Amino acid sequence: MFKVTPNPPESDPASPYESPDSKQFHEAAERTLNPGPNIMATPRTPSTLFIVNPELSTETLLVHACESLASANVMANDLVDHLQGTSRNALLGIAQVIMLGELAVNRALDRLDPP
């Protein structure tokens, strides 16, 4: 069987510019290793899409957390009716963890504002 390339190829193995492809590869590697301006030089502006208002009180945040957990618990328990076997058992376990989180948030609310 005839080999197309000699063994080893007849080129300088130390040169990164063996072919146009290797030159492009070398330039890409240089851009990666030396990215240019520091990315941390510009201040980060957080997205306001999913931001929680930092001025909200702890009580308000806990009330919303409690309502979210209660909703998640209802949705999980409604979905349990459509499952069988290990999937049903897993979702019942998740619903129980949600309920325990809701109880913990309610206890925190009671400590903030005793009845």
C-alpha positions as YAML, in Angstrom:
chain: A
units: angstrom
residues:
- id: 1
  name: MET
  ca: [0.00, 0.00, 0.00]
- id: 2
  name: PHE
  ca: [1.41, 3.41, -0.99]
- id: 3
  name: LYS
  ca: [1.41, 6.23, 1.62]
- id: 4
  name: VAL
  ca: [0.61, 9.72, 0.37]
- id: 5
  name: THR
  ca: [2.67, 11.53, 3.02]
- id: 6
  name: PRO
  ca: [6.23, 10.65, 3.99]
- id: 7
  name: ASN
  ca: [6.86, 9.22, 7.41]
- id: 8
  name: PRO
  ca: [7.46, 11.68, 9.20]
- id: 9
  name: PRO
  ca: [6.27, 14.67, 7.13]
- id: 10
  name: GLU
  ca: [9.00, 16.84, 5.63]
- id: 11
  name: SER
  ca: [8.41, 20.11, 7.47]
- id: 12
  name: ASP
  ca: [9.74, 21.97, 10.46]
- id: 13
  name: PRO
  ca: [7.69, 20.64, 13.40]
- id: 14
  name: ALA
  ca: [8.54, 23.72, 15.50]
- id: 15
  name: SER
  ca: [6.91, 26.15, 13.04]
- id: 16
  name: PRO
  ca: [3.28, 27.06, 13.78]
- id: 17
  name: TYR
  ca: [2.93, 28.32, 10.20]
- id: 18
  name: GLU
  ca: [3.12, 25.04, 8.31]
- id: 19
  name: SER
  ca: [-0.05, 25.74, 6.39]
- id: 20
  name: PRO
  ca: [-2.70, 28.49, 6.21]
- id: 21
  name: ASP
  ca: [-4.87, 26.44, 8.57]
- id: 22
  name: SER
  ca: [-2.16, 26.24, 11.19]
- id: 23
  name: LYS
  ca: [-1.57, 30.00, 10.90]
- id: 24
  name: GLN
  ca: [-5.27, 30.62, 11.56]
- id: 25
  name: PHE
  ca: [-5.12, 28.20, 14.48]
- id: 26
  name: HIS
  ca: [-2.08, 30.00, 15.88]
- id: 27
  name: GLU
  ca: [-3.81, 33.40, 15.57]
- id: 28
  name: ALA
  ca: [-6.91, 32.05, 17.32]
- id: 29
  name: ALA
  ca: [-4.74, 30.67, 20.11]
- id: 30
  name: GLU
  ca: [-3.01, 34.04, 20.48]
- id: 31
  name: ARG
  ca: [-6.39, 35.82, 20.73]
- id: 32
  name: THR
  ca: [-7.47, 33.35, 23.38]
- id: 33
  name: LEU
  ca: [-4.31, 33.66, 25.44]
- id: 34
  name: ASN
  ca: [-4.13, 37.46, 25.06]
- id: 35
  name: PRO
  ca: [-7.77, 38.59, 25.06]
- id: 36
  name: GLY
  ca: [-6.93, 42.28, 25.00]
- id: 37
  name: PRO
  ca: [-8.82, 44.69, 27.26]
- id: 38
  name: ASN
  ca: [-9.70, 43.45, 30.72]
- id: 39
  name: ILE
  ca: [-13.29, 42.25, 30.86]
- id: 40
  name: MET
  ca: [-13.53, 43.38, 34.48]
- id: 41
  name: ALA
  ca: [-12.68, 46.98, 33.51]
- id: 42
  name: THR
  ca: [-16.33, 47.77, 32.81]
- id: 43
  name: PRO
  ca: [-18.79, 47.59, 35.71]
- id: 44
  name: ARG
  ca: [-21.36, 44.81, 35.60]
- id: 45
  name: THR
  ca: [-24.96, 45.88, 35.31]
- id: 46
  name: PRO
  ca: [-27.30, 43.12, 36.50]
- id: 47
  name: SER
  ca: [-30.30, 42.18, 34.41]
- id: 48
  name: THR
  ca: [-33.56, 43.43, 35.87]
- id: 49
  name: LEU
  ca: [-35.57, 40.54, 34.47]
- id: 50
  name: PHE
  ca: [-35.28, 38.28, 37.54]
- id: 51
  name: ILE
  ca: [-34.08, 40.67, 40.23]
- id: 52
  name: VAL
  ca: [-35.56, 40.82, 43.72]
- id: 53
  name: ASN
  ca: [-36.00, 44.36, 44.94]
- id: 54
  name: PRO
  ca: [-33.22, 44.90, 47.53]
- id: 55
  name: GLU
  ca: [-35.45, 47.35, 49.42]
- id: 56
  name: LEU
  ca: [-38.09, 44.72, 50.28]
- id: 57
  name: SER
  ca: [-38.42, 43.80, 53.92]
- id: 58
  name: THR
  ca: [-37.56, 40.37, 55.23]
- id: 59
  name: GLU
  ca: [-41.21, 39.80, 56.11]
- id: 60
  name: THR
  ca: [-42.34, 40.58, 52.55]
- id: 61
  name: LEU
  ca: [-39.74, 38.21, 51.09]
- id: 62
  name: LEU
  ca: [-40.79, 35.43, 53.47]
- id: 63
  name: VAL
  ca: [-44.47, 35.94, 52.65]
- id: 64
  name: HIS
  ca: [-43.75, 35.61, 48.93]
- id: 65
  name: ALA
  ca: [-41.55, 32.56, 49.55]
- id: 66
  name: CYS
  ca: [-44.34, 30.96, 51.59]
- id: 67
  name: GLU
  ca: [-46.91, 31.60, 48.85]
- id: 68
  name: SER
  ca: [-44.57, 30.23, 46.18]
- id: 69
  name: LEU
  ca: [-43.91, 27.08, 48.19]
- id: 70
  name: ALA
  ca: [-47.64, 26.60, 48.83]
- id: 71
  name: SER
  ca: [-48.32, 26.90, 45.09]
- id: 72
  name: ALA
  ca: [-45.53, 24.45, 44.26]
- id: 73
  name: ASN
  ca: [-46.95, 22.01, 46.82]
- id: 74
  name: VAL
  ca: [-50.43, 22.18, 45.26]
- id: 75
  name: MET
  ca: [-49.02, 21.70, 41.74]
- id: 76
  name: ALA
  ca: [-46.92, 18.71, 42.83]
- id: 77
  name: ASN
  ca: [-49.86, 17.08, 44.61]
- id: 78
  name: ASP
  ca: [-52.09, 17.61, 41.56]
- id: 79
  name: LEU
  ca: [-49.49, 16.01, 39.31]
- id: 80
  name: VAL
  ca: [-49.13, 13.01, 41.64]
- id: 81
  name: ASP
  ca: [-52.61, 11.86, 40.60]
- id: 82
  name: HIS
  ca: [-51.34, 11.33, 37.04]
- id: 83
  name: LEU
  ca: [-48.32, 9.19, 37.96]
- id: 84
  name: GLN
  ca: [-47.76, 5.63, 39.12]
- id: 85
  name: GLY
  ca: [-44.98, 3.64, 40.70]
- id: 86
  name: THR
  ca: [-41.59, 5.10, 41.51]
- id: 87
  name: SER
  ca: [-42.31, 8.39, 39.70]
- id: 88
  name: ARG
  ca: [-45.32, 8.92, 41.96]
- id: 89
  name: ASN
  ca: [-43.28, 8.11, 45.06]
- id: 90
  name: ALA
  ca: [-40.50, 10.48, 43.99]
- id: 91
  name: LEU
  ca: [-42.94, 13.34, 43.40]
- id: 92
  name: LEU
  ca: [-44.62, 12.69, 46.75]
- id: 93
  name: GLY
  ca: [-41.17, 13.00, 48.35]
- id: 94
  name: ILE
  ca: [-40.56, 16.28, 46.52]
- id: 95
  name: ALA
  ca: [-43.98, 17.54, 47.66]
- id: 96
  name: GLN
  ca: [-43.04, 16.66, 51.24]
- id: 97
  name: VAL
  ca: [-39.77, 18.60, 50.97]
- id: 98
  name: ILE
  ca: [-41.71, 21.58, 49.60]
- id: 99
  name: MET
  ca: [-44.14, 21.35, 52.52]
- id: 100
  name: LEU
  ca: [-41.27, 21.25, 55.03]
- id: 101
  name: GLY
  ca: [-39.79, 24.37, 53.41]
- id: 102
  name: GLU
  ca: [-43.15, 26.07, 53.68]
- id: 103
  name: LEU
  ca: [-43.36, 25.17, 57.37]
- id: 104
  name: ALA
  ca: [-39.87, 26.57, 57.98]
- id: 105
  name: VAL
  ca: [-40.76, 29.84, 56.26]
- id: 106
  name: ASN
  ca: [-43.97, 30.07, 58.30]
- id: 107
  name: ARG
  ca: [-41.97, 29.55, 61.50]
- id: 108
  name: ALA
  ca: [-39.59, 32.36, 60.46]
- id: 109
  name: LEU
  ca: [-42.60, 34.61, 59.82]
- id: 110
  name: ASP
  ca: [-43.98, 33.77, 63.28]
- id: 111
  name: ARG
  ca: [-40.67, 34.78, 64.85]
- id: 112
  name: LEU
  ca: [-40.64, 38.09, 62.98]
- id: 113
  name: ASP
  ca: [-44.21, 38.97, 63.86]
- id: 114
  name: PRO
  ca: [-45.56, 36.86, 66.74]
- id: 115
  name: PRO
  ca: [-49.37, 36.39, 66.70]
...
